[in-house]
């Protein structure tokens, strides 16, 4: 994962958004399983009018398209399980902002093993890109999609116990396939419909000490325990997702 670091170039332009009233909209629809909680939609606009600069590895200054980041809460449509939000593709303003990418995120509403006073609930996020700019967070390879985007991935709860007993017990989510960045330059609609296998919980435990060749121990829902440099075992998860929950 790599996160870009930018700083603002001097200028007198107003960098706020001002979408035209008759501009094209992108509809984002999330159909969330009970027991999950969707996060506000993260929206990134980019501009070739208002540039930003960053330092390269040699300390030089590189100019790049500017960015405008905003979070928006979804509108609840039905029983708190279906949500939607329409976002303008043309952000307008003096910077001529254009929609670059969105990030959909969610976490477990109810922890798999009940509440723990020393627990941390970590969300999982998916990125959809609408232009040729790299997103602010790179994770996985690109999956190119023509037209509208429909995401129906499978996810599994994960409980991680760190070696430090004072560290929070981590509740998170893993995909049943490697991370990707979805890209569609023509999408007018994004449908997000995750399938969470709540009854199939992975449990990971860090070794008591750091040592070369000693890895985290992972207990899979089928009772298998694995210790190795590669996690998770996607073939195993894809086999487990086909069974009954």
VMD Tcl script that draws the C-alpha trace (Angstrom):
set ca {
  {0.00 0.00 0.00}
  {1.25 3.48 -0.85}
  {-0.33 6.78 0.08}
  {0.60 9.88 -1.90}
  {1.81 12.92 0.01}
  {0.86 16.28 -1.55}
  {1.12 19.94 -0.61}
  {-0.71 22.92 -2.11}
  {0.91 25.21 -4.64}
  {0.39 28.91 -4.11}
  {-2.49 30.48 -6.05}
  {-5.49 32.73 -5.78}
  {-8.18 30.38 -7.10}
  {-11.14 29.36 -4.99}
  {-10.71 25.60 -4.69}
  {-14.26 24.79 -3.55}
  {-16.61 22.52 -5.50}
  {-19.46 24.05 -7.48}
  {-21.12 21.30 -9.56}
  {-23.38 22.48 -12.42}
  {-27.06 21.86 -11.71}
  {-27.55 19.93 -14.97}
  {-24.33 17.93 -14.77}
  {-24.01 14.14 -15.05}
  {-24.41 12.21 -11.82}
  {-23.01 8.85 -10.69}
  {-25.42 6.80 -8.59}
  {-23.89 4.72 -5.79}
  {-26.15 2.04 -4.30}
  {-25.10 -0.13 -1.35}
  {-27.07 -3.21 -0.31}
  {-25.61 -4.11 3.06}
  {-26.17 -7.34 5.00}
  {-27.69 -7.08 8.46}
  {-24.88 -7.00 10.99}
  {-22.73 -4.65 8.91}
  {-22.31 -0.88 9.02}
  {-21.50 1.17 5.95}
  {-19.11 4.11 6.30}
  {-19.57 7.54 4.72}
  {-18.61 7.52 1.05}
  {-15.12 8.90 0.43}
  {-15.00 10.95 -2.76}
  {-11.91 12.25 -4.53}
  {-11.96 14.94 -7.25}
  {-8.89 15.88 -9.32}
  {-8.01 19.03 -11.25}
  {-5.50 19.88 -14.00}
  {-6.29 23.57 -13.47}
  {-5.30 23.77 -9.81}
  {-2.10 21.79 -9.54}
  {-0.40 20.44 -6.47}
  {3.21 19.51 -6.05}
  {5.09 16.79 -4.23}
  {8.70 15.92 -3.68}
  {10.17 13.05 -5.65}
  {12.76 10.60 -4.35}
  {15.56 13.02 -5.30}
  {14.04 15.95 -3.46}
  {12.81 17.65 -6.64}
  {9.34 19.15 -7.05}
  {6.85 17.35 -9.28}
  {3.59 19.03 -10.30}
  {0.50 16.84 -10.41}
  {-3.27 17.28 -10.71}
  {-4.72 18.83 -7.57}
  {-7.16 17.00 -5.37}
  {-10.31 17.74 -3.40}
  {-11.44 15.12 -0.88}
  {-14.87 14.95 0.73}
  {-16.92 12.44 2.75}
  {-20.69 12.13 2.39}
  {-23.20 10.12 4.39}
  {-25.43 7.74 2.45}
  {-29.19 8.15 2.31}
  {-31.07 5.25 3.89}
  {-33.61 3.73 1.50}
  {-35.00 0.62 3.20}
  {-34.70 -0.78 6.74}
  {-31.16 0.59 7.10}
  {-29.91 -2.11 4.70}
  {-30.14 -0.30 1.36}
  {-28.40 3.02 0.86}
  {-27.86 5.36 -2.05}
  {-26.06 8.55 -2.93}
  {-25.74 10.53 -6.14}
  {-22.48 12.36 -6.73}
  {-21.64 14.79 -9.55}
  {-19.05 13.68 -12.08}
  {-18.30 17.34 -12.84}
  {-17.27 19.08 -9.62}
  {-17.13 22.46 -11.34}
  {-15.68 25.47 -9.54}
  {-12.71 27.58 -10.59}
  {-10.54 24.46 -10.51}
  {-12.78 22.49 -12.92}
  {-12.89 19.50 -10.62}
  {-13.61 16.08 -12.12}
  {-14.59 12.93 -10.24}
  {-11.53 10.72 -9.85}
  {-12.40 7.89 -7.46}
  {-14.63 6.80 -4.60}
  {-13.96 4.53 -1.64}
  {-16.67 2.28 -0.21}
  {-16.05 1.01 3.31}
  {-17.86 -1.01 5.95}
  {-17.23 -2.82 9.21}
  {-18.89 -5.43 11.39}
  {-21.76 -4.00 13.38}
  {-21.76 -6.92 15.81}
  {-18.42 -8.46 16.70}
  {-18.21 -12.22 15.99}
  {-17.27 -13.19 19.55}
  {-19.27 -10.58 21.41}
  {-18.02 -7.33 22.83}
  {-14.57 -7.00 24.28}
  {-13.51 -3.91 26.25}
  {-10.07 -4.08 24.62}
  {-11.19 -4.61 21.03}
  {-10.74 -2.55 17.88}
  {-13.18 -2.76 14.97}
  {-11.30 -2.23 11.67}
  {-13.22 -1.56 8.42}
  {-12.46 -2.86 4.95}
  {-12.52 -0.57 1.91}
  {-12.94 -0.92 -1.84}
  {-11.83 1.67 -4.41}
  {-13.51 2.51 -7.72}
  {-11.59 4.77 -10.14}
  {-13.29 6.87 -12.84}
  {-10.31 8.51 -14.58}
  {-6.66 7.86 -15.44}
  {-5.25 9.25 -12.19}
  {-3.86 6.89 -9.58}
  {-5.98 6.77 -6.42}
  {-4.61 8.14 -3.15}
  {-4.28 4.58 -1.84}
  {-2.87 1.81 -4.02}
  {-3.81 -1.72 -3.00}
  {-3.81 -4.56 -5.52}
  {-3.98 -4.62 -9.31}
  {-6.49 -2.84 -11.55}
  {-9.64 -4.57 -12.77}
  {-10.95 -2.73 -15.82}
  {-14.76 -2.63 -16.17}
  {-16.72 -1.35 -19.15}
  {-19.81 0.56 -18.08}
  {-21.52 0.30 -14.72}
  {-19.83 -1.37 -11.75}
  {-21.42 -4.15 -9.70}
  {-19.42 -5.50 -6.76}
  {-20.60 -8.72 -5.12}
  {-17.49 -9.90 -3.32}
  {-17.32 -12.43 -0.47}
  {-15.90 -11.42 2.91}
  {-14.98 -13.22 6.13}
  {-14.64 -11.85 9.68}
  {-11.13 -12.00 11.13}
  {-10.09 -11.83 14.78}
  {-6.40 -11.08 15.32}
  {-4.58 -11.46 18.62}
  {-1.26 -9.63 18.76}
  {1.76 -10.83 20.69}
  {1.56 -7.86 23.05}
  {-1.11 -8.68 25.62}
  {-1.80 -4.96 26.07}
  {-2.62 -4.51 22.38}
  {-6.25 -4.32 21.35}
  {-7.89 -7.45 20.00}
  {-8.54 -6.66 16.34}
  {-11.83 -7.41 14.60}
  {-11.53 -6.91 10.85}
  {-12.65 -8.32 7.50}
  {-10.81 -10.15 4.71}
  {-11.80 -10.72 1.10}
  {-11.94 -14.20 -0.37}
  {-9.87 -12.93 -3.32}
  {-6.82 -10.64 -3.63}
  {-7.36 -6.88 -3.38}
  {-8.08 -5.03 -6.62}
  {-8.76 -1.46 -7.68}
  {-11.85 -1.30 -9.89}
  {-11.69 1.11 -12.81}
  {-14.48 2.28 -15.12}
  {-14.27 5.59 -16.97}
  {-17.85 5.27 -18.24}
  {-19.77 4.07 -15.16}
  {-22.99 5.91 -14.30}
  {-23.93 3.51 -11.54}
  {-22.04 1.62 -8.83}
  {-23.83 -1.21 -7.01}
  {-22.12 -2.55 -3.90}
  {-23.58 -5.78 -2.51}
  {-21.07 -7.53 -0.23}
  {-21.68 -11.04 1.03}
  {-20.35 -11.48 4.55}
  {-19.94 -15.01 5.94}
  {-20.57 -14.13 9.59}
  {-20.49 -17.75 10.82}
  {-17.09 -18.48 9.21}
  {-14.63 -16.56 11.36}
  {-10.85 -16.63 10.87}
  {-8.69 -16.36 13.98}
  {-5.09 -15.23 13.72}
  {-2.48 -15.25 16.50}
  {0.92 -13.60 16.31}
  {3.92 -15.65 17.49}
  {5.27 -14.75 20.92}
  {8.41 -13.32 19.36}
  {9.73 -12.07 16.03}
  {11.92 -14.62 14.30}
  {12.77 -15.35 10.67}
  {10.64 -18.22 9.38}
  {8.09 -17.99 12.21}
  {4.72 -16.75 11.04}
  {1.30 -15.89 12.35}
  {-0.90 -18.87 13.15}
  {-4.29 -18.79 11.42}
  {-7.26 -20.96 12.38}
  {-9.72 -21.27 9.48}
  {-13.45 -21.96 9.90}
  {-13.00 -25.59 8.77}
  {-10.63 -26.25 11.68}
  {-7.43 -26.04 9.61}
  {-4.46 -24.26 11.18}
  {-1.85 -22.72 8.90}
  {1.46 -20.97 9.59}
  {3.09 -19.38 6.59}
  {4.17 -16.16 4.84}
  {1.03 -15.94 2.69}
  {-2.26 -14.90 4.22}
  {-5.06 -15.45 3.68}
  {-5.33 -18.74 1.81}
  {-7.62 -17.57 -0.98}
  {-8.23 -21.05 -2.38}
  {-9.46 -22.19 1.02}
  {-11.71 -19.16 1.45}
  {-13.18 -19.58 -2.02}
  {-13.96 -23.20 -1.18}
  {-15.54 -22.21 2.14}
  {-17.70 -19.50 0.58}
  {-19.54 -22.12 -1.46}
  {-20.77 -23.97 1.64}
  {-23.69 -23.11 3.87}
  {-23.25 -20.31 6.40}
}
mol new
graphics top color blue
foreach p $ca { graphics top sphere $p radius 0.5 }
foreach p [lrange $ca 0 end-1] q [lrange $ca 1 end] { graphics top cylinder $p $q radius 0.2 }
display resetview
